[in-house]
């Protein structure tokens, strides 16, 4: 489980960075990749008891959520979950 969290967090983080770097119409999904990567790395840091890494990833999770909100993905994710359409 720990190995899965480590590698999925690392690879999704790289995917998020790539998506934002290419600056295309799909780039905003990089924030979603970052959010999932952050959550995986939070789990990883917790499992290996590295509190500094845990605090860092919690901070990065907050910035990923801000990125989702500013990109316009956060409201659409919420409206889909509640059954509403844009």
HTML snippet that shows the backbone in 3Dmol.js (N, CA, C, O; Angstrom):
<script src="https://3Dmol.org/build/3Dmol-min.js"></script>
<div id="view" style="width:600px;height:400px;position:relative"></div>
<script>
const pdb = `
ATOM      1  N   UNK A   1       0.825  -1.201   0.000  1.00  0.00           N
ATOM      2  CA  UNK A   1       0.000   0.000   0.000  1.00  0.00           C
ATOM      3  C   UNK A   1       0.865   1.259   0.000  1.00  0.00           C
ATOM      4  O   UNK A   1       0.594   2.208  -0.736  1.00  0.00           O
ATOM      5  N   UNK A   2       1.906   1.258   0.831  1.00  0.00           N
ATOM      6  CA  UNK A   2       2.782   2.424   0.920  1.00  0.00           C
ATOM      7  C   UNK A   2       3.480   2.669  -0.415  1.00  0.00           C
ATOM      8  O   UNK A   2       3.608   3.810  -0.857  1.00  0.00           O
ATOM      9  N   UNK A   3       3.923   1.603  -1.042  1.00  0.00           N
ATOM     10  CA  UNK A   3       4.595   1.736  -2.340  1.00  0.00           C
ATOM     11  C   UNK A   3       3.631   2.294  -3.389  1.00  0.00           C
ATOM     12  O   UNK A   3       4.016   3.131  -4.205  1.00  0.00           O
ATOM     13  N   UNK A   4       2.381   1.831  -3.366  1.00  0.00           N
ATOM     14  CA  UNK A   4       1.364   2.326  -4.295  1.00  0.00           C
ATOM     15  C   UNK A   4       1.119   3.823  -4.084  1.00  0.00           C
ATOM     16  O   UNK A   4       1.043   4.577  -5.054  1.00  0.00           O
ATOM     17  N   UNK A   5       0.997   4.257  -2.835  1.00  0.00           N
ATOM     18  CA  UNK A   5       0.779   5.677  -2.546  1.00  0.00           C
ATOM     19  C   UNK A   5       1.960   6.520  -3.025  1.00  0.00           C
ATOM     20  O   UNK A   5       1.776   7.588  -3.609  1.00  0.00           O
ATOM     21  N   UNK A   6       3.169   6.029  -2.773  1.00  0.00           N
ATOM     22  CA  UNK A   6       4.367   6.773  -3.172  1.00  0.00           C
ATOM     23  C   UNK A   6       4.425   6.964  -4.688  1.00  0.00           C
ATOM     24  O   UNK A   6       4.622   8.077  -5.176  1.00  0.00           O
ATOM     25  N   UNK A   7       4.251   5.860  -5.428  1.00  0.00           N
ATOM     26  CA  UNK A   7       4.387   5.944  -6.882  1.00  0.00           C
ATOM     27  C   UNK A   7       3.208   6.644  -7.547  1.00  0.00           C
ATOM     28  O   UNK A   7       3.404   7.396  -8.502  1.00  0.00           O
ATOM     29  N   UNK A   8       2.010   6.418  -7.073  1.00  0.00           N
ATOM     30  CA  UNK A   8       0.880   7.117  -7.679  1.00  0.00           C
ATOM     31  C   UNK A   8       0.969   8.612  -7.399  1.00  0.00           C
ATOM     32  O   UNK A   8       0.665   9.421  -8.276  1.00  0.00           O
ATOM     33  N   UNK A   9       1.380   8.992  -6.191  1.00  0.00           N
ATOM     34  CA  UNK A   9       1.569  10.405  -5.878  1.00  0.00           C
ATOM     35  C   UNK A   9       2.636  11.044  -6.746  1.00  0.00           C
ATOM     36  O   UNK A   9       2.463  12.159  -7.239  1.00  0.00           O
ATOM     37  N   UNK A  10       3.733  10.340  -6.929  1.00  0.00           N
ATOM     38  CA  UNK A  10       4.825  10.878  -7.745  1.00  0.00           C
ATOM     39  C   UNK A  10       4.424  11.032  -9.206  1.00  0.00           C
ATOM     40  O   UNK A  10       4.664  12.075  -9.813  1.00  0.00           O
ATOM     41  N   UNK A  11       3.816   9.996  -9.768  1.00  0.00           N
ATOM     42  CA  UNK A  11       3.457  10.040 -11.193  1.00  0.00           C
ATOM     43  C   UNK A  11       2.323  11.021 -11.482  1.00  0.00           C
ATOM     44  O   UNK A  11       2.343  11.709 -12.502  1.00  0.00           O
ATOM     45  N   UNK A  12       1.344  11.087 -10.597  1.00  0.00           N
ATOM     46  CA  UNK A  12       0.264  12.059 -10.798  1.00  0.00           C
ATOM     47  C   UNK A  12       0.759  13.492 -10.618  1.00  0.00           C
ATOM     48  O   UNK A  12       0.277  14.404 -11.289  1.00  0.00           O
ATOM     49  N   UNK A  13       1.712  13.693  -9.721  1.00  0.00           N
ATOM     50  CA  UNK A  13       2.313  15.016  -9.572  1.00  0.00           C
ATOM     51  C   UNK A  13       3.040  15.442 -10.839  1.00  0.00           C
ATOM     52  O   UNK A  13       2.950  16.596 -11.255  1.00  0.00           O
ATOM     53  N   UNK A  14       3.760  14.508 -11.448  1.00  0.00           N
ATOM     54  CA  UNK A  14       4.444  14.811 -12.715  1.00  0.00           C
ATOM     55  C   UNK A  14       3.441  15.089 -13.831  1.00  0.00           C
ATOM     56  O   UNK A  14       3.649  15.988 -14.645  1.00  0.00           O
ATOM     57  N   UNK A  15       2.360  14.322 -13.870  1.00  0.00           N
ATOM     58  CA  UNK A  15       1.317  14.558 -14.864  1.00  0.00           C
ATOM     59  C   UNK A  15       0.697  15.941 -14.689  1.00  0.00           C
ATOM     60  O   UNK A  15       0.478  16.655 -15.668  1.00  0.00           O
ATOM     61  N   UNK A  16       0.417  16.318 -13.447  1.00  0.00           N
ATOM     62  CA  UNK A  16      -0.135  17.642 -13.187  1.00  0.00           C
ATOM     63  C   UNK A  16       0.800  18.750 -13.626  1.00  0.00           C
ATOM     64  O   UNK A  16       0.363  19.735 -14.220  1.00  0.00           O
ATOM     65  N   UNK A  17       2.077  18.598 -13.340  1.00  0.00           N
ATOM     66  CA  UNK A  17       3.063  19.607 -13.750  1.00  0.00           C
ATOM     67  C   UNK A  17       3.137  19.700 -15.270  1.00  0.00           C
ATOM     68  O   UNK A  17       3.219  20.796 -15.825  1.00  0.00           O
ATOM     69  N   UNK A  18       3.109  18.549 -15.944  1.00  0.00           N
ATOM     70  CA  UNK A  18       3.148  18.549 -17.409  1.00  0.00           C
ATOM     71  C   UNK A  18       1.923  19.241 -17.990  1.00  0.00           C
ATOM     72  O   UNK A  18       2.042  20.070 -18.892  1.00  0.00           O
ATOM     73  N   UNK A  19       0.748  18.903 -17.473  1.00  0.00           N
ATOM     74  CA  UNK A  19      -0.476  19.511 -17.996  1.00  0.00           C
ATOM     75  C   UNK A  19      -0.476  21.026 -17.831  1.00  0.00           C
ATOM     76  O   UNK A  19      -0.889  21.746 -18.740  1.00  0.00           O
ATOM     77  N   UNK A  20      -0.019  21.515 -16.691  1.00  0.00           N
ATOM     78  CA  UNK A  20       0.023  22.965 -16.503  1.00  0.00           C
ATOM     79  C   UNK A  20       1.090  23.615 -17.390  1.00  0.00           C
ATOM     80  O   UNK A  20       0.907  24.736 -17.865  1.00  0.00           O
ATOM     81  N   UNK A  21       2.188  22.918 -17.607  1.00  0.00           N
ATOM     82  CA  UNK A  21       3.287  23.482 -18.396  1.00  0.00           C
ATOM     83  C   UNK A  21       2.953  23.619 -19.878  1.00  0.00           C
ATOM     84  O   UNK A  21       3.431  24.545 -20.534  1.00  0.00           O
ATOM     85  N   UNK A  22       2.131  22.700 -20.418  1.00  0.00           N
ATOM     86  CA  UNK A  22       1.836  22.782 -21.850  1.00  0.00           C
ATOM     87  C   UNK A  22       0.887  23.923 -22.189  1.00  0.00           C
ATOM     88  O   UNK A  22       0.825  24.355 -23.340  1.00  0.00           O
ATOM     89  N   UNK A  23       0.146  24.415 -21.195  1.00  0.00           N
ATOM     90  CA  UNK A  23      -0.710  25.588 -21.355  1.00  0.00           C
ATOM     91  C   UNK A  23      -1.654  25.463 -22.556  1.00  0.00           C
ATOM     92  O   UNK A  23      -1.639  26.282 -23.476  1.00  0.00           O
ATOM     93  N   UNK A  24      -2.472  24.414 -22.511  1.00  0.00           N
ATOM     94  CA  UNK A  24      -3.490  24.197 -23.537  1.00  0.00           C
ATOM     95  C   UNK A  24      -4.866  24.230 -22.871  1.00  0.00           C
ATOM     96  O   UNK A  24      -4.980  24.543 -21.686  1.00  0.00           O
ATOM     97  N   UNK A  25      -5.900  23.907 -23.632  1.00  0.00           N
ATOM     98  CA  UNK A  25      -7.236  23.966 -23.055  1.00  0.00           C
ATOM     99  C   UNK A  25      -7.462  22.876 -22.013  1.00  0.00           C
ATOM    100  O   UNK A  25      -8.366  23.011 -21.188  1.00  0.00           O
ATOM    101  N   UNK A  26      -6.679  21.808 -22.018  1.00  0.00           N
ATOM    102  CA  UNK A  26      -6.813  20.751 -21.002  1.00  0.00           C
ATOM    103  C   UNK A  26      -5.878  20.955 -19.808  1.00  0.00           C
ATOM    104  O   UNK A  26      -5.857  20.140 -18.885  1.00  0.00           O
ATOM    105  N   UNK A  27      -5.116  22.031 -19.828  1.00  0.00           N
ATOM    106  CA  UNK A  27      -4.142  22.265 -18.758  1.00  0.00           C
ATOM    107  C   UNK A  27      -4.787  22.375 -17.382  1.00  0.00           C
ATOM    108  O   UNK A  27      -4.176  21.993 -16.384  1.00  0.00           O
ATOM    109  N   UNK A  28      -6.000  22.887 -17.315  1.00  0.00           N
ATOM    110  CA  UNK A  28      -6.636  23.060 -16.011  1.00  0.00           C
ATOM    111  C   UNK A  28      -6.842  21.735 -15.283  1.00  0.00           C
ATOM    112  O   UNK A  28      -6.984  21.727 -14.060  1.00  0.00           O
ATOM    113  N   UNK A  29      -6.860  20.625 -16.001  1.00  0.00           N
ATOM    114  CA  UNK A  29      -6.986  19.318 -15.356  1.00  0.00           C
ATOM    115  C   UNK A  29      -5.709  18.917 -14.612  1.00  0.00           C
ATOM    116  O   UNK A  29      -5.696  17.943 -13.860  1.00  0.00           O
ATOM    117  N   UNK A  30      -4.654  19.672 -14.831  1.00  0.00           N
ATOM    118  CA  UNK A  30      -3.440  19.459 -14.051  1.00  0.00           C
ATOM    119  C   UNK A  30      -3.682  19.660 -12.566  1.00  0.00           C
ATOM    120  O   UNK A  30      -3.056  19.003 -11.734  1.00  0.00           O
ATOM    121  N   UNK A  31      -4.602  20.581 -12.229  1.00  0.00           N
ATOM    122  CA  UNK A  31      -4.930  20.810 -10.823  1.00  0.00           C
ATOM    123  C   UNK A  31      -5.609  19.598 -10.202  1.00  0.00           C
ATOM    124  O   UNK A  31      -5.404  19.296  -9.026  1.00  0.00           O
ATOM    125  N   UNK A  32      -6.412  18.914 -10.990  1.00  0.00           N
ATOM    126  CA  UNK A  32      -7.054  17.694 -10.506  1.00  0.00           C
ATOM    127  C   UNK A  32      -6.016  16.601 -10.268  1.00  0.00           C
ATOM    128  O   UNK A  32      -6.077  15.890  -9.265  1.00  0.00           O
ATOM    129  N   UNK A  33      -5.063  16.469 -11.191  1.00  0.00           N
ATOM    130  CA  UNK A  33      -3.978  15.499 -11.010  1.00  0.00           C
ATOM    131  C   UNK A  33      -3.158  15.849  -9.770  1.00  0.00           C
ATOM    132  O   UNK A  33      -2.772  14.963  -9.007  1.00  0.00           O
ATOM    133  N   UNK A  34      -2.892  17.138  -9.570  1.00  0.00           N
ATOM    134  CA  UNK A  34      -2.162  17.563  -8.376  1.00  0.00           C
ATOM    135  C   UNK A  34      -2.929  17.214  -7.101  1.00  0.00           C
ATOM    136  O   UNK A  34      -2.336  16.754  -6.125  1.00  0.00           O
ATOM    137  N   UNK A  35      -4.244  17.433  -7.107  1.00  0.00           N
ATOM    138  CA  UNK A  35      -5.032  17.149  -5.912  1.00  0.00           C
ATOM    139  C   UNK A  35      -4.970  15.666  -5.545  1.00  0.00           C
ATOM    140  O   UNK A  35      -4.769  15.322  -4.380  1.00  0.00           O
ATOM    141  N   UNK A  36      -5.141  14.797  -6.529  1.00  0.00           N
ATOM    142  CA  UNK A  36      -5.083  13.359  -6.256  1.00  0.00           C
ATOM    143  C   UNK A  36      -3.667  12.967  -5.818  1.00  0.00           C
ATOM    144  O   UNK A  36      -3.498  12.135  -4.926  1.00  0.00           O
ATOM    145  N   UNK A  37      -2.652  13.567  -6.448  1.00  0.00           N
ATOM    146  CA  UNK A  37      -1.269  13.303  -6.045  1.00  0.00           C
ATOM    147  C   UNK A  37      -1.033  13.742  -4.609  1.00  0.00           C
ATOM    148  O   UNK A  37      -0.395  13.028  -3.836  1.00  0.00           O
ATOM    149  N   UNK A  38      -1.546  14.915  -4.250  1.00  0.00           N
ATOM    150  CA  UNK A  38      -1.387  15.406  -2.877  1.00  0.00           C
ATOM    151  C   UNK A  38      -2.029  14.467  -1.871  1.00  0.00           C
ATOM    152  O   UNK A  38      -1.451  14.188  -0.821  1.00  0.00           O
ATOM    153  N   UNK A  39      -3.217  13.981  -2.186  1.00  0.00           N
ATOM    154  CA  UNK A  39      -3.902  13.071  -1.270  1.00  0.00           C
ATOM    155  C   UNK A  39      -3.136  11.765  -1.117  1.00  0.00           C
ATOM    156  O   UNK A  39      -3.053  11.215  -0.019  1.00  0.00           O
ATOM    157  N   UNK A  40      -2.573  11.266  -2.220  1.00  0.00           N
ATOM    158  CA  UNK A  40      -1.758  10.046  -2.142  1.00  0.00           C
ATOM    159  C   UNK A  40      -0.513  10.286  -1.296  1.00  0.00           C
ATOM    160  O   UNK A  40      -0.122   9.434  -0.498  1.00  0.00           O
ATOM    161  N   UNK A  41       0.107  11.453  -1.474  1.00  0.00           N
ATOM    162  CA  UNK A  41       1.320  11.747  -0.709  1.00  0.00           C
ATOM    163  C   UNK A  41       1.015  12.028   0.758  1.00  0.00           C
ATOM    164  O   UNK A  41       1.856  11.768   1.619  1.00  0.00           O
ATOM    165  N   UNK A  42      -0.168  12.552   1.057  1.00  0.00           N
ATOM    166  CA  UNK A  42      -0.591  12.706   2.454  1.00  0.00           C
ATOM    167  C   UNK A  42      -0.672  11.321   3.104  1.00  0.00           C
ATOM    168  O   UNK A  42      -0.178  11.112   4.213  1.00  0.00           O
ATOM    169  N   UNK A  43      -1.297  10.391   2.400  1.00  0.00           N
ATOM    170  CA  UNK A  43      -1.383   9.026   2.910  1.00  0.00           C
ATOM    171  C   UNK A  43      -0.017   8.388   3.071  1.00  0.00           C
ATOM    172  O   UNK A  43       0.242   7.696   4.056  1.00  0.00           O
ATOM    173  N   UNK A  44       0.855   8.621   2.102  1.00  0.00           N
ATOM    174  CA  UNK A  44       2.213   8.085   2.167  1.00  0.00           C
ATOM    175  C   UNK A  44       2.967   8.646   3.367  1.00  0.00           C
ATOM    176  O   UNK A  44       3.576   7.896   4.130  1.00  0.00           O
ATOM    177  N   UNK A  45       2.925   9.965   3.532  1.00  0.00           N
ATOM    178  CA  UNK A  45       3.637  10.611   4.646  1.00  0.00           C
ATOM    179  C   UNK A  45       3.108  10.133   5.991  1.00  0.00           C
ATOM    180  O   UNK A  45       3.873   9.940   6.936  1.00  0.00           O
ATOM    181  N   UNK A  46       1.802   9.944   6.070  1.00  0.00           N
ATOM    182  CA  UNK A  46       1.201   9.457   7.312  1.00  0.00           C
ATOM    183  C   UNK A  46       1.687   8.033   7.622  1.00  0.00           C
ATOM    184  O   UNK A  46       2.035   7.721   8.761  1.00  0.00           O
ATOM    185  N   UNK A  47       1.706   7.182   6.597  1.00  0.00           N
ATOM    186  CA  UNK A  47       2.111   5.789   6.784  1.00  0.00           C
ATOM    187  C   UNK A  47       3.571   5.652   7.220  1.00  0.00           C
ATOM    188  O   UNK A  47       3.910   4.778   8.019  1.00  0.00           O
ATOM    189  N   UNK A  48       4.428   6.520   6.688  1.00  0.00           N
ATOM    190  CA  UNK A  48       5.844   6.410   7.047  1.00  0.00           C
ATOM    191  C   UNK A  48       6.227   7.347   8.195  1.00  0.00           C
ATOM    192  O   UNK A  48       7.399   7.464   8.551  1.00  0.00           O
ATOM    193  N   UNK A  49       5.218   8.012   8.768  1.00  0.00           N
ATOM    194  CA  UNK A  49       5.389   8.883   9.933  1.00  0.00           C
ATOM    195  C   UNK A  49       6.408  10.007   9.697  1.00  0.00           C
ATOM    196  O   UNK A  49       7.300  10.238  10.514  1.00  0.00           O
ATOM    197  N   UNK A  50       6.254  10.687   8.577  1.00  0.00           N
ATOM    198  CA  UNK A  50       7.098  11.845   8.248  1.00  0.00           C
ATOM    199  C   UNK A  50       6.221  13.090   8.329  1.00  0.00           C
ATOM    200  O   UNK A  50       5.538  13.455   7.372  1.00  0.00           O
ATOM    201  N   UNK A  51       6.255  13.725   9.482  1.00  0.00           N
ATOM    202  CA  UNK A  51       5.335  14.824   9.768  1.00  0.00           C
ATOM    203  C   UNK A  51       5.615  16.083   8.953  1.00  0.00           C
ATOM    204  O   UNK A  51       4.684  16.801   8.586  1.00  0.00           O
ATOM    205  N   UNK A  52       6.862  16.352   8.671  1.00  0.00           N
ATOM    206  CA  UNK A  52       7.186  17.511   7.837  1.00  0.00           C
ATOM    207  C   UNK A  52       6.628  17.361   6.429  1.00  0.00           C
ATOM    208  O   UNK A  52       6.066  18.304   5.873  1.00  0.00           O
ATOM    209  N   UNK A  53       6.785  16.185   5.863  1.00  0.00           N
ATOM    210  CA  UNK A  53       6.233  15.903   4.533  1.00  0.00           C
ATOM    211  C   UNK A  53       4.712  15.961   4.565  1.00  0.00           C
ATOM    212  O   UNK A  53       4.087  16.429   3.613  1.00  0.00           O
ATOM    213  N   UNK A  54       4.120  15.491   5.645  1.00  0.00           N
ATOM    214  CA  UNK A  54       2.662  15.539   5.800  1.00  0.00           C
ATOM    215  C   UNK A  54       2.150  16.976   5.806  1.00  0.00           C
ATOM    216  O   UNK A  54       1.177  17.295   5.123  1.00  0.00           O
ATOM    217  N   UNK A  55       2.801  17.834   6.572  1.00  0.00           N
ATOM    218  CA  UNK A  55       2.398  19.249   6.626  1.00  0.00           C
ATOM    219  C   UNK A  55       2.564  19.897   5.246  1.00  0.00           C
ATOM    220  O   UNK A  55       1.698  20.651   4.803  1.00  0.00           O
ATOM    221  N   UNK A  56       3.670  19.602   4.579  1.00  0.00           N
ATOM    222  CA  UNK A  56       3.904  20.162   3.250  1.00  0.00           C
ATOM    223  C   UNK A  56       2.801  19.729   2.283  1.00  0.00           C
ATOM    224  O   UNK A  56       2.273  20.556   1.540  1.00  0.00           O
ATOM    225  N   UNK A  57       2.453  18.457   2.287  1.00  0.00           N
ATOM    226  CA  UNK A  57       1.437  17.959   1.365  1.00  0.00           C
ATOM    227  C   UNK A  57       0.047  18.489   1.695  1.00  0.00           C
ATOM    228  O   UNK A  57      -0.765  18.690   0.792  1.00  0.00           O
ATOM    229  N   UNK A  58      -0.238  18.717   2.966  1.00  0.00           N
ATOM    230  CA  UNK A  58      -1.512  19.346   3.326  1.00  0.00           C
ATOM    231  C   UNK A  58      -1.573  20.771   2.781  1.00  0.00           C
ATOM    232  O   UNK A  58      -2.622  21.216   2.314  1.00  0.00           O
ATOM    233  N   UNK A  59      -0.454  21.484   2.841  1.00  0.00           N
ATOM    234  CA  UNK A  59      -0.395  22.822   2.256  1.00  0.00           C
ATOM    235  C   UNK A  59      -0.560  22.789   0.745  1.00  0.00           C
ATOM    236  O   UNK A  59      -1.263  23.622   0.173  1.00  0.00           O
ATOM    237  N   UNK A  60       0.093  21.820   0.094  1.00  0.00           N
ATOM    238  CA  UNK A  60      -0.051  21.673  -1.353  1.00  0.00           C
ATOM    239  C   UNK A  60      -1.477  21.277  -1.731  1.00  0.00           C
ATOM    240  O   UNK A  60      -1.968  21.664  -2.791  1.00  0.00           O
ATOM    241  N   UNK A  61      -2.144  20.508  -0.870  1.00  0.00           N
ATOM    242  CA  UNK A  61      -3.541  20.153  -1.123  1.00  0.00           C
ATOM    243  C   UNK A  61      -4.404  21.413  -1.150  1.00  0.00           C
ATOM    244  O   UNK A  61      -5.289  21.547  -1.995  1.00  0.00           O
ATOM    245  N   UNK A  62      -4.145  22.325  -0.233  1.00  0.00           N
ATOM    246  CA  UNK A  62      -4.889  23.587  -0.208  1.00  0.00           C
ATOM    247  C   UNK A  62      -4.639  24.394  -1.484  1.00  0.00           C
ATOM    248  O   UNK A  62      -5.577  24.962  -2.043  1.00  0.00           O
ATOM    249  N   UNK A  63      -3.386  24.453  -1.952  1.00  0.00           N
ATOM    250  CA  UNK A  63      -3.110  25.213  -3.176  1.00  0.00           C
ATOM    251  C   UNK A  63      -3.715  24.523  -4.395  1.00  0.00           C
ATOM    252  O   UNK A  63      -4.116  25.196  -5.344  1.00  0.00           O
ATOM    253  N   UNK A  64      -3.787  23.202  -4.386  1.00  0.00           N
ATOM    254  CA  UNK A  64      -4.434  22.482  -5.491  1.00  0.00           C
ATOM    255  C   UNK A  64      -5.927  22.765  -5.514  1.00  0.00           C
ATOM    256  O   UNK A  64      -6.519  22.904  -6.584  1.00  0.00           O
ATOM    257  N   UNK A  65      -6.534  22.848  -4.346  1.00  0.00           N
ATOM    258  CA  UNK A  65      -7.956  23.183  -4.283  1.00  0.00           C
ATOM    259  C   UNK A  65      -8.198  24.607  -4.771  1.00  0.00           C
ATOM    260  O   UNK A  65      -9.190  24.868  -5.451  1.00  0.00           O
ATOM    261  N   UNK A  66      -7.311  25.516  -4.434  1.00  0.00           N
ATOM    262  CA  UNK A  66      -7.413  26.883  -4.941  1.00  0.00           C
ATOM    263  C   UNK A  66      -7.263  26.897  -6.461  1.00  0.00           C
ATOM    264  O   UNK A  66      -8.004  27.599  -7.149  1.00  0.00           O
ATOM    265  N   UNK A  67      -6.320  26.134  -6.984  1.00  0.00           N
ATOM    266  CA  UNK A  67      -6.142  26.035  -8.434  1.00  0.00           C
ATOM    267  C   UNK A  67      -7.376  25.482  -9.123  1.00  0.00           C
ATOM    268  O   UNK A  67      -7.767  25.967 -10.185  1.00  0.00           O
ATOM    269  N   UNK A  68      -7.996  24.464  -8.523  1.00  0.00           N
ATOM    270  CA  UNK A  68      -9.243  23.920  -9.080  1.00  0.00           C
ATOM    271  C   UNK A  68     -10.337  24.975  -9.095  1.00  0.00           C
ATOM    272  O   UNK A  68     -11.075  25.097 -10.072  1.00  0.00           O
ATOM    273  N   UNK A  69     -10.442  25.730  -8.021  1.00  0.00           N
ATOM    274  CA  UNK A  69     -11.460  26.774  -7.936  1.00  0.00           C
ATOM    275  C   UNK A  69     -11.219  27.865  -8.980  1.00  0.00           C
ATOM    276  O   UNK A  69     -12.140  28.270  -9.689  1.00  0.00           O
ATOM    277  N   UNK A  70      -9.979  28.336  -9.068  1.00  0.00           N
ATOM    278  CA  UNK A  70      -9.658  29.418 -10.008  1.00  0.00           C
ATOM    279  C   UNK A  70      -9.749  28.984 -11.464  1.00  0.00           C
ATOM    280  O   UNK A  70      -9.995  29.810 -12.343  1.00  0.00           O
ATOM    281  N   UNK A  71      -9.551  27.689 -11.730  1.00  0.00           N
ATOM    282  CA  UNK A  71      -9.645  27.200 -13.108  1.00  0.00           C
ATOM    283  C   UNK A  71     -11.084  26.971 -13.548  1.00  0.00           C
ATOM    284  O   UNK A  71     -11.351  26.744 -14.728  1.00  0.00           O
ATOM    285  N   UNK A  72     -12.008  27.030 -12.596  1.00  0.00           N
ATOM    286  CA  UNK A  72     -13.407  26.810 -12.916  1.00  0.00           C
ATOM    287  C   UNK A  72     -13.851  25.366 -12.778  1.00  0.00           C
ATOM    288  O   UNK A  72     -15.016  25.057 -13.026  1.00  0.00           O
ATOM    289  N   UNK A  73     -12.955  24.479 -12.391  1.00  0.00           N
ATOM    290  CA  UNK A  73     -13.322  23.076 -12.239  1.00  0.00           C
ATOM    291  C   UNK A  73     -14.046  22.795 -10.928  1.00  0.00           C
ATOM    292  O   UNK A  73     -14.897  21.907 -10.880  1.00  0.00           O
ATOM    293  N   UNK A  74     -13.735  23.517  -9.884  1.00  0.00           N
ATOM    294  CA  UNK A  74     -14.320  23.227  -8.573  1.00  0.00           C
ATOM    295  C   UNK A  74     -15.840  23.388  -8.572  1.00  0.00           C
ATOM    296  O   UNK A  74     -16.529  22.481  -8.106  1.00  0.00           O
ATOM    297  N   UNK A  75     -16.401  24.496  -9.071  1.00  0.00           N
ATOM    298  CA  UNK A  75     -17.872  24.603  -9.081  1.00  0.00           C
ATOM    299  C   UNK A  75     -18.528  23.537  -9.959  1.00  0.00           C
ATOM    300  O   UNK A  75     -19.590  23.029  -9.599  1.00  0.00           O
ATOM    301  N   UNK A  76     -17.930  23.183 -11.097  1.00  0.00           N
ATOM    302  CA  UNK A  76     -18.542  22.184 -11.962  1.00  0.00           C
ATOM    303  C   UNK A  76     -18.479  20.798 -11.339  1.00  0.00           C
ATOM    304  O   UNK A  76     -19.383  19.990 -11.553  1.00  0.00           O
ATOM    305  N   UNK A  77     -17.446  20.506 -10.583  1.00  0.00           N
ATOM    306  CA  UNK A  77     -17.367  19.233  -9.875  1.00  0.00           C
ATOM    307  C   UNK A  77     -18.472  19.173  -8.833  1.00  0.00           C
ATOM    308  O   UNK A  77     -19.109  18.131  -8.675  1.00  0.00           O
ATOM    309  N   UNK A  78     -18.715  20.267  -8.120  1.00  0.00           N
ATOM    310  CA  UNK A  78     -19.764  20.292  -7.097  1.00  0.00           C
ATOM    311  C   UNK A  78     -21.148  20.180  -7.712  1.00  0.00           C
ATOM    312  O   UNK A  78     -22.010  19.494  -7.163  1.00  0.00           O
ATOM    313  N   UNK A  79     -21.377  20.841  -8.839  1.00  0.00           N
ATOM    314  CA  UNK A  79     -22.710  20.806  -9.437  1.00  0.00           C
ATOM    315  C   UNK A  79     -23.018  19.444 -10.023  1.00  0.00           C
ATOM    316  O   UNK A  79     -24.179  19.034 -10.021  1.00  0.00           O
ATOM    317  N   UNK A  80     -22.030  18.731 -10.521  1.00  0.00           N
ATOM    318  CA  UNK A  80     -22.248  17.385 -11.028  1.00  0.00           C
ATOM    319  C   UNK A  80     -22.598  16.439  -9.886  1.00  0.00           C
ATOM    320  O   UNK A  80     -23.464  15.577 -10.036  1.00  0.00           O
ATOM    321  N   UNK A  81     -21.935  16.595  -8.758  1.00  0.00           N
ATOM    322  CA  UNK A  81     -22.190  15.732  -7.611  1.00  0.00           C
ATOM    323  C   UNK A  81     -23.576  15.953  -7.031  1.00  0.00           C
ATOM    324  O   UNK A  81     -24.184  15.014  -6.517  1.00  0.00           O
ATOM    325  N   UNK A  82     -24.083  17.167  -7.103  1.00  0.00           N
ATOM    326  CA  UNK A  82     -25.396  17.444  -6.530  1.00  0.00           C
ATOM    327  C   UNK A  82     -26.530  17.196  -7.526  1.00  0.00           C
ATOM    328  O   UNK A  82     -27.700  17.380  -7.189  1.00  0.00           O
ATOM    329  N   UNK A  83     -26.190  16.779  -8.753  1.00  0.00           N
ATOM    330  CA  UNK A  83     -27.212  16.464  -9.737  1.00  0.00           C
ATOM    331  C   UNK A  83     -27.613  17.635 -10.603  1.00  0.00           C
ATOM    332  O   UNK A  83     -28.519  17.498 -11.425  1.00  0.00           O
ATOM    333  N   UNK A  84     -26.977  18.777 -10.452  1.00  0.00           N
ATOM    334  CA  UNK A  84     -27.292  19.950 -11.264  1.00  0.00           C
ATOM    335  C   UNK A  84     -26.437  19.968 -12.518  1.00  0.00           C
ATOM    336  O   UNK A  84     -25.388  19.325 -12.562  1.00  0.00           O
ATOM    337  N   UNK A  85     -26.858  20.676 -13.508  1.00  0.00           N
ATOM    338  CA  UNK A  85     -26.111  20.858 -14.750  1.00  0.00           C
ATOM    339  C   UNK A  85     -25.705  22.317 -14.896  1.00  0.00           C
ATOM    340  O   UNK A  85     -26.391  23.214 -14.407  1.00  0.00           O
ATOM    341  N   UNK A  86     -24.572  22.549 -15.583  1.00  0.00           N
ATOM    342  CA  UNK A  86     -24.110  23.924 -15.839  1.00  0.00           C
ATOM    343  C   UNK A  86     -24.973  24.603 -16.871  1.00  0.00           C
ATOM    344  O   UNK A  86     -24.732  25.762 -17.210  1.00  0.00           O
TER     345      UNK A  86
END
`;
const viewer = $3Dmol.createViewer("view");
viewer.addModel(pdb, "pdb");
viewer.setStyle({}, {cartoon: {color: "spectrum"}});
viewer.zoomTo();
viewer.render();
</script>
